[in-house]
Structures are given as C-alpha cells and as structure tokens.
Amino acid sequence: MRIERYSATGNSFVVFDLVDQVIDDVEKSVMVLEHVGDRDGAIFVELFDGFYHMDYFNRDGKRANFCGNGARTFLTFLKDFYNVSGDVVFSTHSGQLLGKVYDTVSVQMPTPRFLDKVHIEAQMDNTRFDLRGASLKVGVSHIVLEVDALDDELLLLAPEIRRIYHANVNFFRKSATKSFEIRTYEKGVERETLSCGSGITAVAYYTKYFLIGDPSLPDTLVAQARGGVLEVLFDLNGVFLSGGVVNE
C-alpha cells in the first residue's frame, strides 16, 4: 500500500492508496490513529464503479463527509501517481464533484447552504465578546463569525462554540471588498488548523451574498489563511476552491 504525506496550504494529511484493495471502516480508523500523528487527517483513495472515490477521516479516527483541502490533495495525488489530468469527476460522501487538474488544481465544493444567523455573547477575563455571523453547511457544518481582529484569545472561545453547534468555527476579518483573513478551529481535529477549505468557502459565500450582497457571476474571493492564500471562484458551474498543495 502506498502511503504519502501532503500539505495543502498548511492543512496536513496522510494519503492511503486503496485503489487495488478494500478494507473496512474499522481498519481505516485504526490506520488513521496509527499513522496520522500530528497531522490533521487521512485520505483514502479508492476506485468504485469507474470513479475515483475520496474517503476522508479526521485525525480522531472518525469519518467526515468532506474536506476541501483534502479534496485538492486527493486530486493532486491522482495527478502525481495515476497521471490524471484535465476535468475529472470523483465521488465523496457528499456526492460526486468535479476536479480541475491542470497546472493549478481546483475542486468543486459542495453547494454552500445558509442555515441560520448566529449571535454569540461571551466573557473572557476582562474582555467581552459580541460576535455575529452565520451557520452554514459546505459538505460539513461551519460557524462563521466576523471580527475586527484575529487575536489569539478568540481561539480560546472556539472549543465551546464548536461543542454547542457541533461545527467547525471560523473567525474572519475582511481585508478588502473581496478578500479576507481567516482562522479556523476544526471539529475532529480539535485545534486550530493552518487552513480549512470548506471553512474558507463558507466565509466566502457568506461574504459575497450576505455582506457584499453581490450575486454577479463569475466572481472570485481571496482568502489569507495562516497556511497560505486560497481562492474561491463562483461561476455558473458551481463554487471552486484552488490553492497550493505539496508532497512532503
């Protein structure tokens, strides 16, 4: 079995090649706990009914329906070891998606869904927080909260917010009309990660349609995560995420 390690703008993964074999979920969970270590998650590359399939597990050994940076890593692995290029349809537990494997690898994201407005009031030491944003789903659940500054103390609030909403927690600050900075605390990883593709997409969607109020297509928003820069493209065919991926 081929095992590779990748980083997608700081989001780190172990990739297991299962194209020529089948293992059950219990074995997968054991492999995750044995091999992932300090990385964020694991990607199992499989082949079902003529389609490459991405099965994603967080570092806690539990499956997640989707991971945006994991999907970009999955496509890069197919490019590196199976000579996959061009437009490629692949399957995930969030359904079939389209990957664009060229000089830059981009991936279609599950269609973002706005669920509800969110208002969080909290007190920490002598600081009072009054946070507003939204609950959304981009394959997995996210809370997005707009802030004035991305201070470290915000991340101390994230575990409780994550527990209440059973979701990833994203704090973001608009840096220009169509760009923002972001920090994310991920469910299943249970810590801040250097970037989160579905979280970035959730913030981009919230920013475009609820803060800017601009439905025009095509359109691109730029995110600065701690691990690097990613772009979210909105067009008539869906929402696509692109950014760097390296084999480590």
Backbone torsions as a table, in degrees:
resi	resn	phi	psi	omega
1	MET	NA	127.8	176.6
2	ARG	-77.9	133.6	176.0
3	ILE	-127.6	123.0	-179.2
4	GLU	-126.2	159.0	179.1
5	ARG	-122.2	131.1	-176.3
6	TYR	-131.5	159.1	170.5
7	SER	-131.4	129.3	178.4
8	ALA	-115.2	97.4	-173.9
9	THR	45.3	47.4	175.0
10	GLY	93.3	-18.5	175.1
11	ASN	-79.1	117.8	-168.1
12	SER	-108.8	138.8	-173.3
13	PHE	-139.3	155.1	164.8
14	VAL	-106.7	131.7	-178.7
15	VAL	-109.9	126.0	178.1
16	PHE	-109.4	125.9	-178.9
17	ASP	-90.6	108.1	179.3
18	LEU	-114.9	24.6	-177.4
19	VAL	-59.4	-34.9	-176.1
20	ASP	-104.4	12.7	179.1
21	GLN	-153.5	165.5	-178.7
22	VAL	-128.0	131.5	173.3
23	ILE	-131.1	159.1	-176.5
24	ASP	-89.0	175.6	-175.3
25	ASP	-64.9	-34.2	179.1
26	VAL	-64.2	-44.7	177.9
27	GLU	-62.4	-39.8	179.0
28	LYS	-61.1	-46.2	179.8
29	SER	-59.7	-41.4	178.1
30	VAL	-62.9	-43.1	179.6
31	MET	-62.7	-39.9	177.9
32	VAL	-60.3	-50.4	-177.1
33	LEU	-66.0	-28.7	-179.9
34	GLU	-81.7	-31.8	-169.0
35	HIS	-111.6	-25.6	-170.6
36	VAL	-73.2	-39.6	178.3
37	GLY	59.3	-124.7	-177.6
38	ASP	-84.6	-0.4	178.5
39	ARG	-75.9	170.9	-170.6
40	ASP	-84.3	-28.8	-176.6
41	GLY	-173.7	-175.0	-177.3
42	ALA	-132.6	143.9	178.9
43	ILE	-121.2	124.8	175.7
44	PHE	-103.3	121.3	-178.7
45	VAL	-95.3	117.9	-175.5
46	GLU	-129.3	170.7	178.8
47	LEU	-132.1	113.8	-179.8
48	PHE	-128.1	127.0	173.9
49	ASP	51.9	38.1	176.9
50	GLY	84.0	-0.9	179.4
51	PHE	-114.1	138.3	168.6
52	TYR	-67.6	139.4	-175.8
53	HIS	-124.6	133.6	176.6
54	MET	-103.2	119.2	174.2
55	ASP	-111.6	117.0	-172.1
56	TYR	-110.0	134.5	175.8
57	PHE	-124.4	136.5	171.0
58	ASN	-72.1	169.1	-175.4
59	ARG	-66.3	-13.0	177.4
60	ASP	-82.5	2.3	178.5
61	GLY	85.6	10.5	-179.7
62	LYS	-111.7	141.1	-179.1
63	ARG	-68.8	142.4	168.2
64	ALA	-117.4	146.1	-175.8
65	ASN	-64.7	-28.2	-175.5
66	PHE	-163.3	156.4	172.7
67	CYS	-149.6	119.1	-176.2
68	GLY	-63.7	-50.8	178.1
69	ASN	-68.2	-30.8	174.2
70	GLY	-63.5	-38.7	178.9
71	ALA	-67.0	-38.9	176.4
72	ARG	-65.4	-36.9	176.2
73	THR	-66.5	-44.2	177.6
74	PHE	-54.7	-47.8	-179.8
75	LEU	-66.4	-37.9	178.0
76	THR	-65.2	-38.5	175.8
77	PHE	-61.0	-44.0	178.4
78	LEU	-62.3	-37.5	177.2
79	LYS	-66.2	-42.9	-175.3
80	ASP	-70.7	-38.5	-168.9
81	PHE	-118.2	-11.9	178.5
82	TYR	-126.3	11.5	176.1
83	ASN	55.1	32.5	177.3
84	VAL	-78.1	134.9	178.0
85	SER	-151.4	166.7	-179.1
86	GLY	79.3	-156.0	177.5
87	ASP	-81.6	129.5	-178.4
88	VAL	-136.2	129.7	175.6
89	VAL	-91.0	130.9	178.1
90	PHE	-135.5	165.1	-176.7
91	SER	-111.9	150.4	176.3
92	THR	-141.0	176.6	175.7
93	HIS	-74.9	-2.7	171.6
94	SER	-103.2	9.1	178.9
95	GLY	108.6	-179.0	178.4
96	GLN	-78.2	139.5	-179.0
97	LEU	-134.3	164.9	-179.6
98	LEU	-107.2	129.3	173.1
99	GLY	-108.7	146.8	176.9
100	LYS	-117.6	104.9	-172.9
101	VAL	-106.2	93.5	179.2
102	TYR	-128.6	-148.6	176.4
103	ASP	-58.9	-39.3	172.1
104	THR	-108.1	137.3	179.1
105	VAL	-97.1	125.8	175.4
106	SER	-128.1	158.1	-175.1
107	VAL	-135.4	138.0	172.6
108	GLN	-69.4	133.1	179.1
109	MET	-96.0	152.0	171.1
110	PRO	-54.4	142.7	-177.0
111	THR	-57.7	121.6	179.3
112	PRO	-62.7	140.6	177.8
113	ARG	-126.4	122.4	173.7
114	PHE	-76.7	129.2	-178.3
115	LEU	-105.1	-47.1	-176.5
116	ASP	-170.0	159.9	171.2
117	LYS	-75.6	152.6	-179.3
118	VAL	-130.1	134.4	174.9
119	HIS	-133.0	119.3	-176.2
120	ILE	-122.3	125.6	173.6
121	GLU	-112.8	132.0	-178.0
122	ALA	-148.6	156.1	178.5
123	GLN	-126.1	131.1	176.2
124	MET	-136.9	116.4	-173.4
125	ASP	54.0	-119.9	-178.9
126	ASN	-101.6	12.2	-176.8
127	THR	-107.8	129.7	176.9
128	ARG	-104.3	134.1	-179.5
129	PHE	-112.5	133.3	175.7
130	ASP	-128.0	95.7	-169.8
131	LEU	-109.1	135.3	179.6
132	ARG	-129.3	145.1	-179.9
133	GLY	-179.5	-135.3	-173.8
134	ALA	-155.4	161.6	170.0
135	SER	-104.2	128.9	179.9
136	LEU	-136.8	165.6	173.4
137	LYS	-127.9	127.3	173.8
138	VAL	-129.7	75.0	-171.9
139	GLY	79.6	-46.5	173.8
140	VAL	-128.3	167.1	-173.5
141	SER	-83.4	143.0	179.7
142	HIS	-139.1	143.4	164.9
143	ILE	-106.5	129.1	176.7
144	VAL	-117.2	130.7	-175.3
145	LEU	-132.7	122.5	179.7
146	GLU	-83.2	135.0	-178.6
147	VAL	-133.5	164.7	178.3
148	ASP	-82.9	-30.3	-179.5
149	ALA	-148.4	143.3	-176.8
150	LEU	-92.6	65.8	-177.4
151	ASP	-76.1	154.0	-179.8
152	ASP	-60.1	-32.0	-176.2
153	GLU	-65.7	-22.3	176.0
154	LEU	-59.9	-38.7	-177.2
155	LEU	-66.7	-19.5	176.2
156	LEU	-70.8	-22.6	177.3
157	LEU	-81.7	-21.1	-169.3
158	ALA	-61.4	-42.8	-177.7
159	PRO	-58.1	-38.9	-179.8
160	GLU	-71.6	-39.5	176.9
161	ILE	-63.0	-43.4	178.4
162	ARG	-59.5	-40.8	-179.0
163	ARG	-66.8	-42.4	-176.9
164	ILE	-66.7	-43.3	-173.4
165	TYR	-99.6	-6.1	-177.9
166	HIS	53.2	48.2	-173.2
167	ALA	-147.4	161.4	168.8
168	ASN	-67.8	149.8	-176.4
169	VAL	-118.6	123.2	-176.8
170	ASN	-121.0	121.6	172.1
171	PHE	-102.5	134.1	-179.0
172	PHE	-141.1	154.3	177.0
173	ARG	-131.6	124.7	176.6
174	LYS	-68.3	128.8	178.4
175	SER	-104.8	-17.6	174.1
176	ALA	-159.5	-179.2	-175.8
177	THR	-56.6	-43.5	-175.4
178	LYS	-123.7	35.4	173.2
179	SER	-145.9	154.2	-177.9
180	PHE	-153.8	159.0	171.7
181	GLU	-103.6	150.2	-173.2
182	ILE	-147.6	144.9	169.6
183	ARG	-132.1	138.2	-172.0
184	THR	-130.0	134.7	170.3
185	TYR	-105.9	121.3	-171.4
186	GLU	-102.8	130.4	171.0
187	LYS	-62.8	138.6	-179.8
188	GLY	89.0	-32.1	171.5
189	VAL	-90.5	-35.1	176.7
190	GLU	60.8	45.3	174.8
191	ARG	-170.2	173.1	172.5
192	GLU	-72.2	136.7	172.3
193	THR	-109.5	160.2	-174.5
194	LEU	-74.7	-19.2	168.7
195	SER	-164.7	157.1	178.8
196	CYS	-142.0	112.6	-173.7
197	GLY	-64.8	-43.8	179.9
198	SER	-70.9	-32.0	175.7
199	GLY	-67.1	-41.8	176.9
200	ILE	-62.1	-41.3	178.4
201	THR	-64.9	-40.4	178.0
202	ALA	-61.0	-44.6	179.4
203	VAL	-66.6	-41.5	178.9
204	ALA	-60.9	-43.4	179.1
205	TYR	-63.2	-46.8	179.8
206	TYR	-61.9	-42.4	-179.7
207	THR	-64.3	-47.8	-176.0
208	LYS	-64.9	-49.2	-170.0
209	TYR	-92.8	-23.2	-175.6
210	PHE	-112.1	-32.8	178.9
211	LEU	-92.3	-46.5	179.3
212	ILE	-84.7	-37.2	-177.5
213	GLY	69.6	41.5	-175.8
214	ASP	-117.7	104.2	-178.5
215	PRO	-87.2	3.4	-174.4
216	SER	-64.3	145.5	178.9
217	LEU	-133.1	147.3	-6.2
218	PRO	-75.1	164.0	-178.9
219	ASP	-155.8	148.6	-179.6
220	THR	-130.0	131.2	172.2
221	LEU	-112.9	146.0	-175.2
222	VAL	-114.2	131.2	-179.4
223	ALA	-115.2	134.4	172.4
224	GLN	-105.4	102.8	174.3
225	ALA	-93.9	170.8	179.0
226	ARG	-64.6	-27.1	-178.8
227	GLY	-90.5	-5.5	179.3
228	GLY	146.6	-170.8	-175.9
229	VAL	-101.3	134.3	174.7
230	LEU	-127.7	155.1	178.4
231	GLU	-120.4	141.2	175.6
232	VAL	-116.7	114.9	-178.7
233	LEU	-101.3	125.3	173.7
234	PHE	-103.1	120.8	174.7
235	ASP	-142.6	-175.0	-174.7
236	LEU	-67.4	-19.1	-178.7
237	ASN	-93.5	-2.1	179.4
238	GLY	134.4	-160.6	-179.2
239	VAL	-115.5	128.7	-175.2
240	PHE	-122.6	142.4	179.4
241	LEU	-114.5	134.0	177.3
242	SER	-137.3	153.4	179.6
243	GLY	172.0	-179.6	-174.8
244	GLY	-77.0	149.7	173.3
245	VAL	-140.8	133.9	179.2
246	VAL	-131.1	142.7	174.1
247	ASN	-86.2	121.8	-176.1
248	GLU	-102.2	NA	NA
